[in-house]
Amino acid sequence: MKPQFFRKILNNGMTIILEKRDLPIVSVAFAVRQGGVNESAAEKGISHFVEHMLYKGTPTRNSKKIATEIEKNGGELNGFTDEEITAYWCRMPSKHLDVALNVLSDMIKNPLFDEKELKKERQVIFEEIKMYKDNPRLHVFDKIHGFLYEKPLGIPLIGTHETMNSIDRKKMLEKFNEVYKPNNMILCVVGDADFNYIVNFVEKNFSNEKGKIQKLTIQERNEQQIEKRKGIDQANLVFAYHVPKSNDKESYAAEVLTAITAGGMSSRLFSEIREKRNLAYAVKGGSNINKEFAYNFIYIGTMKDHVENVKNLILEEFKKIIKELDEKELNEAKEQLIGNHQISMEDSQSQMAHLLSDEISGNAEEFYEFEKNIKKVTIEQVKAIAKKAIEKYSFYALVPED
């Protein structure tokens, strides 16, 4: 049964989304349609930097008061930046919905961008950059992204030391004032809330100012590399390939292919690489499908001496899929995805993120069409993507240095 879903675009351009639930909990997010995909090479990381700074205080709330108002009312507060979105969210008892709306709206309307806090937060992000580089598993995902796309999209979302040092308060204010306007915003609520109350709140508390978002050209590429590093014991590798974007119905076939190849312990590659040959502990796959770009990936942790063998086994499995995939295996993969989709809806915060993602791609209501669209996927569509994957792919491995 389809949940109670409400969606409205207000006169000021803001999109309001509500999935109404009976449990006395709400997950609330204000999001902007801005992320790494909108950043030039010179400003890479500014969306993430702005996100950090919006938690540092407004004229009426310092950072502690922001956290206190949410947490002392039983809530939790956080945010995230992705390639196509930046979001500020909280989850709390539904009786405190007004607190959530007031705190989050104050943050996204009235940030101070205090000079001292900005300098301190820059250092925090430098440490975050180091964390990504020092963690082999995180590092290989940053690298594979750069092997799939030319700059600026190919530069890590978090930015670099050079871009972080170049982003001062003036640049941050310019970007904020350009982007953080109602027509670029989405307010998403999942839980026990009244839609009219939410709409009235926005109409009373937000202006009709218009903002703009920079659109940049995205260029695909493919590259392969094996890099050596001292001080690690395991080889971490990622195999990735371009797939149809979210506005293409064949993107659902890409998700089916991920389920077949590396979607859990029953998948082909898990069975072949871990269970049959004992070459790895971690064998995982996923789809990163967005409006502006999309790819599937396979991650494997193995021994240095097995890297080439594992890569060849991945390619061989795609060839087998092209020859062997039948209706039984296709339908099993579909049922797995549909079940995972249904389970993901249980948590309100997770559901909030799903709805935001689908709204960025076009319309949040598309989320509820997932089962229907997955069921439409054909063997021919899956095989066609598998064929392209072995013809054109990116590969990166970080291996121990002798």
QUIPEUR-V106706 format. One record per residue. N is the residue number from 0. RES is the residue in one small letter. SS is DSSP state (~ for helix, > for strand, _ for the rest). D_FIRST is the distance of its C-alpha to the first C-alpha in Angstrom with 1 decimal. Layout:
N_RES_SS_D_FIRST / N_RES_SS_D_FIRST
This chain:
0_m___0.0 / 1_k___3.8 / 2_p___6.4 / 3_q_>_9.4 / 4_f_>_11.5 / 5_f_>_15.2 / 6_r_>_17.9 / 7_k_>_21.5 / 8_i_>_24.8 / 9_l___27.6 / 10_n___31.1 / 11_n___32.5 / 12_g___30.1 / 13_m___27.9 / 14_t_>_24.2 / 15_i_>_22.0 / 16_i_>_18.5 / 17_l_>_16.3 / 18_e_>_13.0 / 19_k_>_13.2 / 20_r___12.8 / 21_d___14.6 / 22_l___16.9 / 23_p___20.3 / 24_i_>_20.5 / 25_v_>_20.4 / 26_s_>_21.0 / 27_v_>_23.0 / 28_a_>_24.6 / 29_f_>_27.1 / 30_a_>_27.5 / 31_v_>_30.0 / 32_r___29.8 / 33_q___32.8 / 34_g___33.6 / 35_g_~_35.9 / 36_v_~_35.3 / 37_n_~_36.9 / 38_e___40.0 / 39_s___43.5 / 40_a_~_45.4 / 41_a_~_47.7 / 42_e_~_44.9 / 43_k___42.6 / 44_g___40.9 / 45_i_~_41.1 / 46_s_~_37.4 / 47_h_~_37.2 / 48_f_~_40.4 / 49_v_~_39.2 / 50_e_~_36.1 / 51_h_~_38.5 / 52_m_~_40.7 / 53_l___38.0 / 54_y___37.9 / 55_k___41.7 / 56_g_>_42.0 / 57_t_>_42.2 / 58_p___45.1 / 59_t___43.5 / 60_r___41.9 / 61_n_>_43.4 / 62_s_~_41.4 / 63_k_~_41.7 / 64_k_~_40.6 / 65_i_~_37.4 / 66_a_~_36.5 / 67_t_~_37.7 / 68_e_~_35.7 / 69_i_~_32.5 / 70_e_~_33.5 / 71_k___35.4 / 72_n___32.3 / 73_g___30.4 / 74_g___28.9 / 75_e_>_29.4 / 76_l_>_30.4 / 77_n_>_30.5 / 78_g_>_30.3 / 79_f_>_30.3 / 80_t_>_31.8 / 81_d___30.6 / 82_e___32.0 / 83_e___29.9 / 84_i___29.0 / 85_t_>_30.5 / 86_a_>_28.4 / 87_y_>_29.3 / 88_w_>_26.8 / 89_c_>_26.7 / 90_r_>_24.4 / 91_m_>_25.5 / 92_p_>_24.8 / 93_s_~_23.0 / 94_k_~_26.1 / 95_h_~_28.0 / 96_l_~_25.9 / 97_d_~_29.1 / 98_v_~_31.0 / 99_a_~_28.6 / 100_l_~_28.8 / 101_n_~_32.5 / 102_v_~_33.5 / 103_l_~_31.4 / 104_s_~_32.5 / 105_d_~_36.1 / 106_m_~_36.0 / 107_i_~_34.9 / 108_k_~_37.2 / 109_n___40.3 / 110_p_>_41.1 / 111_l___44.8 / 112_f___45.2 / 113_d___48.2 / 114_e_~_50.8 / 115_k_~_51.5 / 116_e_~_47.8 / 117_l_~_47.3 / 118_k_~_50.1 / 119_k_~_48.8 / 120_e_~_45.3 / 121_r_~_46.8 / 122_q_~_48.4 / 123_v_~_45.0 / 124_i_~_43.6 / 125_f_~_46.7 / 126_e_~_45.9 / 127_e_~_42.3 / 128_i_~_43.8 / 129_k_~_46.1 / 130_m_~_43.2 / 131_y_~_41.4 / 132_k_~_44.7 / 133_d_~_45.8 / 134_n___42.5 / 135_p_~_42.8 / 136_r_~_39.0 / 137_l_~_38.3 / 138_h_~_41.3 / 139_v_~_40.4 / 140_f_~_37.1 / 141_d_~_39.1 / 142_k_~_41.6 / 143_i_~_39.3 / 144_h_~_37.7 / 145_g_~_41.2 / 146_f_~_41.9 / 147_l_~_39.0 / 148_y_>_39.8 / 149_e___43.0 / 150_k___43.8 / 151_p___42.5 / 152_l___39.0 / 153_g___40.7 / 154_i___42.0 / 155_p___40.0 / 156_l___37.6 / 157_i___39.6 / 158_g___42.8 / 159_t___46.3 / 160_h_~_49.2 / 161_e_~_50.8 / 162_t_~_47.9 / 163_m_~_47.3 / 164_n_~_51.0 / 165_s_~_51.0 / 166_i___48.1 / 167_d___49.9 / 168_r_~_48.8 / 169_k_~_49.8 / 170_k_~_47.6 / 171_m_~_44.7 / 172_l_~_45.1 / 173_e_~_45.4 / 174_k_~_42.1 / 175_f_~_40.3 / 176_n_~_41.7 / 177_e_~_40.8 / 178_v_~_37.2 / 179_y___35.8 / 180_k___35.3 / 181_p_~_32.3 / 182_n_~_31.7 / 183_n_~_31.3 / 184_m_>_28.9 / 185_i_>_25.2 / 186_l_>_24.0 / 187_c_>_20.6 / 188_v_>_19.3 / 189_v_>_16.4 / 190_g_>_16.4 / 191_d___17.6 / 192_a___19.4 / 193_d___20.2 / 194_f_~_19.9 / 195_n_~_23.1 / 196_y_~_25.0 / 197_i_~_24.3 / 198_v_~_25.3 / 199_n_~_28.4 / 200_f_~_29.4 / 201_v_~_29.4 / 202_e_~_31.3 / 203_k_~_33.9 / 204_n_~_34.4 / 205_f___34.3 / 206_s___36.9 / 207_n___36.7 / 208_e___38.5 / 209_k___37.6 / 210_g___37.7 / 211_k___37.9 / 212_i___36.7 / 213_q___39.0 / 214_k___37.9 / 215_l___39.8 / 216_t___40.3 / 217_i___38.6 / 218_q___40.8 / 219_e_>_39.6 / 220_r___42.1 / 221_n___42.6 / 222_e___44.9 / 223_q_>_45.8 / 224_q_>_47.7 / 225_i_>_48.6 / 226_e_>_49.8 / 227_k_>_51.9 / 228_r_>_51.8 / 229_k___53.9 / 230_g___52.6 / 231_i___49.5 / 232_d___49.2 / 233_q___46.1 / 234_a_>_45.4 / 235_n_>_42.1 / 236_l_>_40.9 / 237_v_>_38.2 / 238_f_>_37.7 / 239_a_>_35.7 / 240_y_>_35.1 / 241_h_>_33.8 / 242_v___30.6 / 243_p___28.8 / 244_k___27.5 / 245_s___24.0 / 246_n___24.7 / 247_d___25.4 / 248_k___22.7 / 249_e___25.0 / 250_s_~_24.2 / 251_y_~_21.3 / 252_a_~_24.2 / 253_a_~_25.9 / 254_e_~_23.2 / 255_v_~_23.3 / 256_l_~_27.0 / 257_t_~_26.9 / 258_a_~_24.8 / 259_i_~_27.4 / 260_t_~_30.4 / 261_a_~_29.8 / 262_g___26.2 / 263_g___27.1 / 264_m___29.6 / 265_s___28.8 / 266_s___29.4 / 267_r_~_32.5 / 268_l_~_34.5 / 269_f_~_33.8 / 270_s_~_35.1 / 271_e_~_38.0 / 272_i_~_39.2 / 273_r_~_38.6 / 274_e_~_38.3 / 275_k_~_40.8 / 276_r___43.3 / 277_n___42.8 / 278_l___43.3 / 279_a_>_40.7 / 280_y_>_38.7 / 281_a_>_36.0 / 282_v_>_34.3 / 283_k_>_31.3 / 284_g_>_29.6 / 285_g_>_27.3 / 286_s_>_26.4 / 287_n_>_27.4 / 288_i_>_25.9 / 289_n___26.5 / 290_k___27.2 / 291_e___31.0 / 292_f___31.4 / 293_a_>_29.8 / 294_y_>_31.0 / 295_n_>_30.2 / 296_f_>_32.3 / 297_i_>_33.5 / 298_y_>_35.3 / 299_i_>_37.7 / 300_g_>_40.3 / 301_t_>_43.3 / 302_m___47.1 / 303_k_~_49.2 / 304_d_~_50.9 / 305_h_~_47.6 / 306_v_~_46.2 / 307_e_~_47.5 / 308_n_~_46.5 / 309_v_~_42.9 / 310_k_~_42.7 / 311_n_~_44.0 / 312_l_~_41.6 / 313_i_~_38.7 / 314_l_~_40.2 / 315_e_~_40.9 / 316_e_~_37.3 / 317_f_~_36.2 / 318_k_~_38.9 / 319_k_~_37.6 / 320_i_~_34.1 / 321_i_~_35.6 / 322_k_~_37.5 / 323_e_~_35.3 / 324_l___31.6 / 325_d___30.1 / 326_e_~_26.8 / 327_k_~_26.3 / 328_e_~_26.7 / 329_l_~_24.6 / 330_n_~_21.6 / 331_e_~_22.1 / 332_a_~_22.1 / 333_k_~_18.9 / 334_e_~_17.2 / 335_q_~_18.8 / 336_l_~_17.6 / 337_i_~_13.9 / 338_g_~_14.3 / 339_n_~_16.3 / 340_h_~_13.9 / 341_q_~_11.1 / 342_i_~_14.1 / 343_s_~_15.4 / 344_m___12.6 / 345_e___13.8 / 346_d___16.9 / 347_s_~_16.9 / 348_q_~_20.0 / 349_s_~_18.8 / 350_q_~_15.7 / 351_m_~_18.2 / 352_a_~_20.4 / 353_h_~_17.7 / 354_l_~_16.9 / 355_l_~_20.7 / 356_s_~_21.4 / 357_d_~_19.1 / 358_e_~_20.6 / 359_i_~_24.1 / 360_s_~_23.4 / 361_g___22.4 / 362_n___19.1 / 363_a_~_16.6 / 364_e_~_13.8 / 365_e_~_14.7 / 366_f_~_13.2 / 367_y_~_9.7 / 368_e_~_11.6 / 369_f_~_13.1 / 370_e_~_11.9 / 371_k_~_13.0 / 372_n_~_16.2 / 373_i_~_17.0 / 374_k_~_16.9 / 375_k___19.4 / 376_v___21.9 / 377_t___25.1 / 378_i_~_28.0 / 379_e_~_30.3 / 380_q_~_28.4 / 381_v_~_28.4 / 382_k_~_32.1 / 383_a_~_33.1 / 384_i_~_31.9 / 385_a_~_33.6 / 386_k_~_36.8 / 387_k_~_36.8 / 388_a_~_36.3 / 389_i_~_39.5 / 390_e_~_41.4 / 391_k___40.7 / 392_y___39.6 / 393_s_>_40.7 / 394_f_>_41.8 / 395_y_>_43.1 / 396_a_>_44.5 / 397_l_>_46.1 / 398_v_>_48.5 / 399_p_>_51.2 / 400_e___54.7 / 401_d___57.4
